[in-house]
Amino acid sequence: MDAPKFLLASFTFALACPAVALAQQMRCDCTSVVNSCSADVTARGSYLEVKTNEKMCSRVDYFVDGMPFVSVVVDGEDRQDWPARTSNPKILVQSCQVCRDNGTAAPARAAPSRPSASATSAAGGAAGDEKTLQPLIAGQPQYPAAARQRRVEGWVDVELTVNAQGNVEQPHVVASQPKGAFDAAALAAVARWRYPAAADRTPQTLTARVDFKLDKVAAAAATAGDAAGPRNQCVREDAVYNYGESIDVGLINACSDPLVVFGCAEGTGRYSGRWLCSDSEQQGNVLVGQNDRRLGTRYAAGDADSVRTYTYTEEFSVTRAPNSQYWWVACGEQDSTCRADGRQWVRSVAGQPSTVDPQVRSRVDLARSN
């Protein structure tokens, strides 16, 4: 991290966390990240309310109107003094990490049994085992900006448990190089991995290596426009607006080619407990980068029976319930097969109970939030 940015972050941390109790500081060891979590930050007049889905120690990094804040949260909730500058601040939660909890009152977290090194592979399974679990979704992690600027590369070994539904549970770092540089990014990525579901399968513990190579990032960006099928790795979270009962998430296009995005999230209000879906195709929008020269340009496409007008835009919004995930599939503008699959997925999931697994209803790989 550049020196001015580091000093700003450190100074903001000192302002944001002056009243962290000594007992809390001694209880939470955030130099050791054991899991990822999700967090919501809400402005409440003169203070910020920070809530996480974990009762253990958690470190939450977030921005309020562009200024960085850090909160150490114990028992799932914390407050930070905040001199309100605007009535409706823009709040973006950047990360939530579960720290090692040294408190005796902390809930016990069962550690999964760890397979021997000879029995695991970097791909996440037993070496030489034909039935090794391979992830259906294992997109590239987001490369930390500070590491990218300094041209730093490395890797993280993550131990994780795969349940019968194919979801990842209890991911935690067992080794990394350089230490701590990529841990949070690796945990955030692994938490979104999806494995094949099997109702009769007992939870399996695997070890996976997540590599951070600058050449892989460049290659992915260069070939993204040529690839057919979902381009979920091109979609990034930008702005998060927390309205208490609902949260609006802005998704942006991090690749060069225009995208059509289909998204589903657990709804609120009359859609509470059900999947609420939307897609940029029905909205007449095609997602491009934030500085793309085509922004705002309109065009017509279709055939004689159905002509639709589209506009190149820079953001696709998903509304979700607090402490819930959202799913999406991104397709190239000209990828008619992927777009047809996206339409079918949205039709099959929209309005269904939120207990329905969105991936089961899709013929293509989906991506999901933390």
N, C-alpha and C positions, 0 to 999 in steps of 0.2 A: 504494500500500500504506500502511495506517495506520502511524504512527511506531512504536508498541510492537511490532507484528508485524514491521516491518522490522528493528528492533533485535534482536528475538529470533532472526530468521533469520540476521542477520549474526553474532550471538554464537555460534549453533550451528555455523555454517560454520567459525568460528575454532576451535571445539572439535573438530569432526569432521576438519579437515584441517590439523593442526599440522605434520605431517611430509611434506607434499607437497614433493618435491625441487625445488630451484631450477631445475634443467634442465627439469623437467616444466612448471613454471610458465612458463618462457620459451618452451617448445615449443608450448604450447596457448594459443590465443587464443579464449576462449569468449565474447568480445564479438561474434564473427562465427560464426553458426550456419550450417552448410553442408548439414546433413542431419538426419534423425531416426534413432533407433536403438531397440533394445530392451535391457533390462537385467534382471539378477536379483541380488538382494541376500540373502545368507544369513548368519545369526548363527553364528559359530564360536567359542563360548566368549568369550574376551576381545577378539575383533575381529570386524568385519563384512567379509565377502568380497563384493566388487562385481565382477560380470562383465558385459560387453557383447558384442554380436554384431559390433562394429566394432573393428578394430585401430588406427584413428586415435584422436586425442584425443576424449574424450567427457565431457560433464558429465551426471551422474546426480543428480536431486533425488528424495529419498525420505524416508519417515517411519518411525521405529522407536518403537513404543508412543506414537505421537502427537507425537514430537519430530522436527523437520525436520533433515535432513542433506543435505550436498552433497559429492559426490566427483568429482574430476577423474581420469578413468581413461585410462591410456595402454597400448597393446598388449593391450587387451581385458580386463585384470584389475587389481584394486587391493584393498588392505586398509586398513581404518580402525580405529584403536583404539576400543574400545567397552567401557565398564564394564558388564558384564552385570547387569541388574536383575531380569530374569525368565528362566526357562529356555526359554520358548517365546514370544519377542516377536512382536508383530504388526507385520509389515513391509509397507509400501505404497510401491511405486515409482510416483512421480508423473510423471516425464518422463525421457527420455534424448535428449540433443542432441549431434550430432557437431560439434565445434568446428574452426575453422581450425587445421591442423597445420603449424607452422613447422619441424618437425624434418626433417633431411635423411634420416633413416632411415625416415620415414613412407612407406607404400606410396602410389604415385602413383594418383590418382583421375582418370580420364579425364573431362574436362569435355565435355558434349554441345555440339554446335554450336548456336549461339543464333540463332533466326530474327529477322529484322528486325522492328522495332516495327510497321511497316505491314502485315506479313504475319501478325500475331497478333491475337487478340481476347481480351477478358477471360474469355470462356467457355472458352478453352483450345483455340484452333485458328486456322487461316488465315481471315482476313476475306474474305468473299465466296466461299469455297470450299464447294461443296455437299457435299463429302465430309469436312468438318471433323469430327474426332473429338469426340463428346460423351460425357461419363461416364454410365455406367449407374447408378452410385452416387456421389453427391456430397452427402452430408449436411452439415448445419450444423456448423461447428467448435464446440468447447466454449469458451465465452466466459470469458477469464481473470477470476477472482473480483476481483482487485485493480482491474482496468480497469472492471469492472461497478460496483464500489462507488464509483469516482471518476467514473462516467458518461463514460468515455473511449470514443470510437469511432475507427475507422480502417480500414486495408486493408493487405493484403500481396500482392505479386506473386511468384508461385512459378513457377520454370521446372522442368519435369519431363519425363521420357522415358517413353513408353508402349511396352511390349514387345508381342510377338505374342500373348501370353496376356491382354493387357488390363490387366496390372499396372503400377503406377507405380514407376519407378526413379529414383534420384538426384534427388529433389526438393530444391531449394535456393532460398533467398530472393534475389531480385534487387533488390527495392525494397520499402519499407514505410513506413507513416505511422500513428502515431508510430513512430520507429525502435526496433525491438526489443520493442515492447509486445505484439505479437500473433504474432511470428515462430514461436515454438514451437508455439502452438495451430494455426496455419495449416499448418505442416509435418506435424503429427500428423494433421490432417484429410485433407490431400492424399494422404498415404501410404496411406490407406484407400480412396481412390477406385478405382473399377473401370470400365474401358472395354471396349467390345466386343472380343472376341478375333478374330484373323484370322491363320491359320497362315502365310500368304504375305506378311504385312505386315512391312516392316523397321521397327525402332524409330523412333518419331517424337518429336521434341522440341516441346513446347508451352509456352505461358505462360498461366497462369491467375491471375486476381485473386480473392482471398478477402476478402470484405467482413465487417467487424465492426460491425454496426448494432444498437443497443439495441432499436429498434422491430421489427426482424426477429425478435429473440429473443422479445420479448413476443408478437408475432403467432403465432409457431410454437407457443408454449406455449398460447395461447388457442384455437387451431384444432386442436390435436392430437387433442382428443376427438371432433371432427366428421369427421376424415379417415378414409377407408376404405383398406384395404391396410396394408402394413407400417408400423410406427411405430418403426423402428429408432433414430431420433434420440432417443427417450425413454429409451433404456437407457444407463446410465453405469456405469463400473467403480468399485467402492467399495474393497473390501479384497482384498489379494493376500497369500497365505500360501505361502511358498517352503519346500518340504520336501526340496529337493535333487533327487530323482528325479522329482518331480511338483510342480505349482503349482496351487493352488486360487484361482480368481478369483471374487469376489462381484460380481454385477451387480445394480444397483438401478434402480428406476423413477423418472425425473426428471419425469414428467408426472402429471397429475391422474387420468386414467382407468386402471382396472385393465388389466393386460397379461398375455397368455400368451406365454412366451418359449421358443423352440426353439434349441438351441445344439449345435454340433459342434466338436471340437478333436482334435488329434493325441493319441492315447492313450499310456499308459505301461504297463510290465509286459507282460502277455500281449497288450495292445492296442497295443504299440509299433509304429509305422509304419502304423497304421490309424486311421481316423476313429472317435472315440468320441462318441456323441451322447446327449443327454438333453433332456427338455422338461418344463416346469412343468405341462403338462396331464396327462401320465402320472403325475407326482408328486402330482397333486391340489392344486396350488398356483396361485394367481393373484397376480401381483406388483402391489403398491400402494406408494405413497410411504412413507418411513420414519416419518412422523408421521400417517399416515392413520388416521382413527377406526375404519375397518373391520378393522384388523390383528387377526388371530386369529379373526375371525368365520368360521364354517363354514356351508355351504349345499349343497343338493343340486340338480343340474341334469341334464337329459337327457330321454329319452322312456321309454315303458313298457318298451321292450326293453333299455335301457341307462341306468341312473341312476348318476351318479358324485358323490361328495362332494368339494367343493373348500374350500380354506382360503385366506383372504387373508394373504399373507406379504410380507415386506419385502426378501427377497434370493433370487436364483437363482444357484446356483454352477455353475461350469464347471471341470473338472479338465483340465489340459493338460500336455504335455511341456515341459521347459525350452526356451527360445528358439524357441517355436512360436507360431503364431497361433490364434485361435479365431474362429468365425463364428456369427452369430445372426440370427434374424428375430423381431421382436416384433409381436404382433397384439393388437388391441383385444379385450376379453373377449367382446363381442357380435359380432365380425367373423368369422362362420362360414366365409366364403370364404378369408380369410387363414389361419385356423387349419387348414383342410383342406390348403392349400398347404404350410403348415409341417409337418404330419404327413407329407405325401408326400415333402418334402425330407429329413426325418430318416430315413425308411425307405429312401430311395434312396442315402443317403450312409453310414449307420452300417455299420461293419465293412469299408468299402472301403479300399483302400490310400490312404495320405495323399498320394500323387501325384495322386489324382483331384481335379479342381477342383470345390469345393462349389457355386460359382455356376452352373456348367454344369448341375448336377442340380436347380436350382431354377427354378420359373416366376415367382418374385418376386425383387425385389432383396434381397440380403443385406447385412449389415454385417460388418466384420471389425476385429480389434484391430490395433495397430501391429505 
